Amino acid sequence: WYCYEYSNDPQVRAAAEEMTSRVEKQKYTTSNHDVGFIINCSFGNGYRLTHNEAYREVIETAAKSLSTRFHPVTGCTRSWNSKKWQFSVIIDNMMNLELLTVASSMTGDNSYYKKAKSHADRTMMNHFRPDGSSYHVVSYNNDGTVEKKCTHQGQKDDSSWARGQAWGLYGYTSCYRESKNAEFLRQAENIAALIMRRVKTEDAIPLWDYDAPDMPQTPRDASAASITASALIELSTLVEDGQIYFDYAKRLLKNLSSEAYLAKVGTNQGFILMHSTGSLPNGSEIDTPINYADYYYLEALLRYMKVKGLNYK
């Protein structure tokens, strides 16, 4: 869909429509929180660009499905069903809230927005440390109290997993855009400051965890960089003086677009970016291409072009 938005090419649109149709059944998914990602990135963009009413129905149905995971006592949407935790909420879940706010705007049903705001409020309260960094996982007891704060994909429980910080930055930036709640803006700016302060690498593409040792063999996470770049460009447009955010995002995009990270056509299994890290502690997707790295890279480029007044040609 972003390639279509860049190019207005009908062949690209046809490909986007075909790929989007493949995930339509996910609108009924109630077994995980990522239905927000899955539907909003595909059908959400499709509806925004084509106003296809069939896409609107998918978005509304998916929002109903995601809402089944909301627990009024904890005030959050449940992330995983794992018995390892009573009621797990991961920082990634901030990315699923946009589906609820979009559905709220579409339908006029304010209950979706209230669920999203509640989740963002509780996450702000319990996931974040004073320095602006976040835990990956917060598990709640049935009475809404916190059972445990820990990590699943970061280096250690109290470390700053790079993509987790990016999810938080992006999530609170979009929450502010939808709500104009100043607390969400302040939270996004706190996370942005943390990221810019803690990065150790010369090219600003973060190590997989901000607390990981800065050694040549420590994997980077290009996906964290692309999500951060996209979020910072949007954040730069929402504040009076956003140049510091725009300049940092531009640096990330420039370095992601270098030979060190941008794959040559016909290589890298067809993916755009190299050197992302999915879940190092679990031995999964280490130094590899990942689809959401490409997605947010394209989104960041598009946002950059819009701010600069550039067209595709």
C-alpha positions as CSV (number, residue, x, y, z in Angstrom):
1,W,0.0,0.0,0.0
2,Y,2.8,2.4,0.7
3,C,4.4,1.6,-2.6
4,Y,1.1,2.4,-4.3
5,E,0.9,5.6,-2.3
6,Y,4.4,6.5,-3.6
7,S,3.8,5.6,-7.2
8,N,0.0,5.6,-7.9
9,D,0.8,2.5,-10.1
10,P,-2.3,0.5,-10.8
11,Q,-0.3,-2.8,-10.9
12,V,1.1,-2.0,-7.4
13,R,-2.4,-1.3,-6.2
14,A,-3.6,-4.7,-7.6
15,A,-0.8,-6.4,-5.8
16,A,-1.7,-4.6,-2.5
17,E,-5.3,-5.6,-2.9
18,E,-4.4,-9.3,-3.5
19,M,-2.0,-9.4,-0.6
20,T,-4.5,-7.7,1.7
21,S,-7.3,-10.2,0.8
22,R,-5.0,-13.0,2.2
23,V,-5.3,-11.7,5.7
24,E,-9.0,-10.9,5.8
25,K,-9.8,-13.9,8.0
26,Q,-7.6,-12.3,10.7
27,K,-10.5,-9.9,11.5
28,Y,-12.0,-12.7,13.6
29,T,-8.9,-13.3,15.6
30,T,-9.4,-13.1,19.3
31,S,-6.5,-15.3,20.4
32,N,-3.8,-12.6,20.1
33,H,-3.4,-8.8,20.3
34,D,-1.5,-8.5,17.0
35,V,-4.8,-8.4,15.1
36,G,-4.4,-4.6,15.5
37,F,-1.1,-4.6,13.5
38,I,-2.3,-7.1,11.0
39,I,-5.5,-5.3,10.0
40,N,-4.6,-1.7,10.5
41,C,-1.4,-1.9,8.4
42,S,-3.2,-3.7,5.6
43,F,-6.9,-2.8,5.5
44,G,-6.3,0.4,7.3
45,N,-4.0,1.7,4.7
46,G,-6.2,0.2,2.0
47,Y,-9.2,2.1,3.3
48,R,-7.3,5.3,3.7
49,L,-6.2,5.2,0.1
50,T,-9.2,3.7,-1.7
51,H,-12.2,4.3,0.6
52,N,-13.3,0.7,-0.2
53,E,-16.3,0.2,2.0
54,A,-15.6,-3.6,2.3
55,Y,-12.3,-2.6,4.0
56,R,-14.2,-0.5,6.5
57,E,-16.2,-3.6,7.6
58,V,-13.1,-5.6,8.1
59,I,-11.6,-2.8,10.3
60,E,-14.7,-2.6,12.4
61,T,-14.9,-6.4,12.9
62,A,-11.3,-6.6,13.8
63,A,-11.7,-3.9,16.4
64,K,-14.5,-5.9,18.0
65,S,-12.3,-8.9,18.0
66,L,-9.4,-7.0,19.6
67,S,-11.8,-5.6,22.2
68,T,-12.6,-9.0,23.5
69,R,-9.0,-9.0,24.9
70,F,-9.7,-5.9,27.0
71,H,-10.0,-6.5,30.8
72,P,-11.8,-3.7,32.6
73,V,-10.2,-4.4,36.0
74,T,-6.6,-4.2,34.7
75,G,-7.6,-1.5,32.2
76,C,-5.5,-3.2,29.5
77,T,-5.8,-5.4,26.4
78,R,-4.1,-8.8,27.0
79,S,-1.1,-9.5,24.9
80,W,-0.3,-13.2,25.2
81,N,-2.3,-16.2,26.5
82,S,0.9,-17.8,27.9
83,K,0.4,-19.4,31.3
84,K,3.8,-18.1,32.3
85,W,2.0,-14.9,33.4
86,Q,-1.4,-14.3,34.8
87,F,-2.3,-11.4,32.4
88,S,0.6,-10.3,30.2
89,V,0.8,-6.9,28.6
90,I,3.8,-6.2,26.4
91,I,5.0,-2.7,25.3
92,D,4.4,-3.9,21.6
93,N,0.7,-3.7,22.4
94,M,0.9,0.1,22.1
95,M,1.0,-0.5,18.3
96,N,-2.4,-2.2,18.3
97,L,-4.3,0.8,19.9
98,E,-4.5,2.7,16.6
99,L,-6.9,0.1,15.2
100,L,-9.3,0.9,18.1
101,T,-9.0,4.7,17.6
102,V,-9.5,4.3,13.9
103,A,-12.6,2.2,14.5
104,S,-13.9,4.7,17.0
105,S,-13.6,7.5,14.5
106,M,-15.3,5.4,11.8
107,T,-18.2,4.1,13.9
108,G,-18.7,6.9,16.4
109,D,-18.5,4.2,19.1
110,N,-16.5,5.9,21.8
111,S,-16.0,2.6,23.7
112,Y,-13.1,1.7,21.4
113,Y,-11.3,5.0,22.1
114,K,-11.9,4.6,25.9
115,K,-10.3,1.1,25.8
116,A,-7.3,2.5,23.9
117,K,-6.8,5.4,26.3
118,S,-7.2,3.2,29.3
119,H,-4.5,0.8,28.0
120,A,-2.1,3.7,27.2
121,D,-2.7,5.2,30.6
122,R,-2.0,2.0,32.5
123,T,1.0,1.2,30.3
124,M,2.4,4.7,31.0
125,M,1.9,4.1,34.7
126,N,3.4,0.6,35.0
127,H,5.8,-0.1,32.1
128,F,8.0,2.9,32.3
129,R,11.0,3.8,34.5
130,P,11.9,7.3,35.6
131,D,14.5,7.6,32.8
132,G,11.9,7.0,30.1
133,S,12.8,3.5,29.3
134,S,10.3,0.6,29.5
135,Y,10.0,-2.9,30.6
136,H,9.0,-5.4,27.9
137,V,6.4,-7.3,29.9
138,V,4.1,-6.3,32.8
139,S,2.0,-9.1,34.1
140,Y,-1.1,-8.2,36.1
141,N,-3.0,-10.1,38.8
142,N,-6.8,-10.6,38.4
143,D,-7.5,-7.7,40.8
144,G,-5.5,-5.3,38.6
145,T,-2.3,-5.1,40.7
146,V,1.1,-5.8,39.1
147,E,2.3,-9.3,39.4
148,K,5.6,-9.0,37.7
149,K,7.8,-6.7,35.5
150,C,10.2,-8.5,33.2
151,T,11.4,-9.1,29.7
152,H,10.9,-11.8,27.1
153,Q,12.9,-10.4,24.2
154,G,15.3,-8.0,25.9
155,Q,18.7,-8.7,27.5
156,K,17.5,-8.7,31.0
157,D,14.4,-7.7,33.0
158,D,15.6,-4.1,33.7
159,S,17.3,-3.5,30.4
160,S,16.0,-1.3,27.5
161,W,15.1,-3.6,24.6
162,A,15.7,-1.5,21.5
163,R,12.5,-2.3,19.6
164,G,10.5,-2.1,22.7
165,Q,11.5,1.6,23.1
166,A,10.6,2.1,19.5
167,W,7.2,0.6,19.9
168,G,6.6,2.9,22.9
169,L,7.7,6.0,21.0
170,Y,5.5,5.2,18.0
171,G,2.5,4.2,20.2
172,Y,2.5,7.3,22.3
173,T,3.1,9.6,19.3
174,S,0.0,8.1,17.5
175,C,-2.0,8.2,20.8
176,Y,-1.2,12.0,21.0
177,R,-2.2,12.5,17.4
178,E,-5.6,10.8,18.0
179,S,-6.3,12.3,21.4
180,K,-4.3,15.6,21.8
181,N,-3.7,14.4,25.3
182,A,-0.6,16.3,26.5
183,E,0.5,13.5,28.8
184,F,0.9,11.2,25.8
185,L,3.0,13.8,24.0
186,R,5.2,14.2,27.1
187,Q,5.6,10.4,27.2
188,A,6.6,10.3,23.6
189,E,9.2,13.0,24.1
190,N,10.6,11.3,27.1
191,I,11.1,8.1,25.2
192,A,12.6,10.0,22.2
193,A,15.1,11.6,24.6
194,L,16.0,8.2,26.1
195,I,16.6,6.7,22.7
196,M,18.8,9.6,21.5
197,R,20.7,9.7,24.8
198,R,21.3,5.9,25.1
199,V,22.3,4.9,21.5
200,K,25.9,3.7,21.4
201,T,26.6,3.1,17.7
202,E,28.2,5.6,15.4
203,D,25.5,5.3,12.8
204,A,22.7,5.5,15.4
205,I,21.2,2.1,14.2
206,P,20.8,0.6,17.7
207,L,22.1,-2.6,19.1
208,W,19.3,-5.0,19.7
209,D,19.2,-3.8,23.4
210,Y,20.5,-0.4,24.6
211,D,22.2,-2.2,27.5
212,A,23.9,-4.8,25.3
213,P,27.7,-4.6,25.1
214,D,28.9,-2.5,22.2
215,M,31.0,-5.1,20.4
216,P,31.4,-5.9,16.7
217,Q,29.5,-9.2,17.2
218,T,26.5,-7.7,19.0
219,P,23.6,-7.7,16.6
220,R,22.0,-4.4,15.5
221,D,18.2,-4.0,15.0
222,A,17.4,-2.2,11.8
223,S,13.7,-2.7,12.6
224,A,14.0,-0.6,15.8
225,A,15.7,2.1,13.7
226,S,13.0,2.2,11.1
227,I,10.2,2.3,13.6
228,T,12.0,5.1,15.5
229,A,12.6,7.1,12.3
230,S,8.9,6.9,11.3
231,A,7.7,7.9,14.8
232,L,10.2,10.8,15.1
233,I,9.2,12.3,11.8
234,E,5.5,12.3,12.9
235,L,6.5,13.6,16.3
236,S,8.4,16.4,14.6
237,T,5.2,17.6,13.0
238,L,3.2,17.6,16.3
239,V,5.4,19.9,18.4
240,E,6.4,23.6,17.9
241,D,10.1,22.9,17.4
242,G,10.5,19.4,16.1
243,Q,13.7,19.9,14.2
244,I,15.8,17.7,16.7
245,Y,13.4,14.8,16.0
246,F,13.4,15.3,12.3
247,D,17.2,15.6,12.1
248,Y,17.6,12.4,14.1
249,A,15.1,10.6,11.9
250,K,16.9,11.8,8.8
251,R,20.2,10.5,10.1
252,L,18.6,7.1,10.7
253,L,17.1,7.0,7.2
254,K,20.3,8.0,5.6
255,N,22.2,5.2,7.4
256,L,19.5,2.6,6.7
257,S,19.7,3.6,3.1
258,S,23.4,3.0,2.9
259,E,25.1,-0.2,1.6
260,A,25.5,-1.4,5.2
261,Y,21.7,-2.0,5.6
262,L,20.0,-1.5,2.2
263,A,20.0,-4.8,0.3
264,K,20.8,-5.0,-3.3
265,V,17.9,-5.9,-5.6
266,G,17.6,-9.7,-6.0
267,T,19.3,-10.4,-2.7
268,N,18.2,-10.7,1.0
269,Q,15.3,-13.0,0.1
270,G,13.5,-10.0,-1.5
271,F,13.5,-7.9,1.7
272,I,14.6,-4.3,1.6
273,L,16.6,-4.0,4.8
274,M,19.3,-6.3,6.3
275,H,20.4,-6.7,9.9
276,S,17.2,-6.8,12.1
277,T,16.9,-8.8,15.3
278,G,13.6,-10.5,16.3
279,S,14.1,-12.3,19.6
280,L,17.8,-12.9,20.5
281,P,17.2,-14.5,23.9
282,N,14.9,-17.0,22.3
283,G,17.3,-17.7,19.4
284,S,14.8,-16.4,16.8
285,E,15.4,-14.1,13.8
286,I,18.9,-12.9,14.6
287,D,20.7,-10.6,12.1
288,T,18.0,-11.2,9.4
289,P,15.5,-9.3,7.3
290,I,12.1,-8.8,9.0
291,N,8.9,-7.6,7.3
292,Y,8.0,-4.8,9.8
293,A,11.5,-3.3,9.4
294,D,10.7,-2.8,5.7
295,Y,7.2,-1.6,6.4
296,Y,8.2,1.2,8.8
297,Y,11.2,2.1,6.6
298,L,8.9,2.8,3.7
299,E,6.5,4.6,6.0
300,A,9.3,6.8,7.3
301,L,10.5,7.6,3.8
302,L,7.0,8.6,2.8
303,R,6.6,10.8,5.9
304,Y,10.0,12.3,5.1
305,M,8.9,13.1,1.5
306,K,5.6,14.7,2.7
307,V,7.4,17.0,5.2
308,K,10.0,18.0,2.6
309,G,7.4,18.3,-0.2
310,L,9.1,15.7,-2.4
311,N,7.3,13.5,-4.9
312,Y,8.4,10.0,-5.9
313,K,10.1,11.0,-9.2
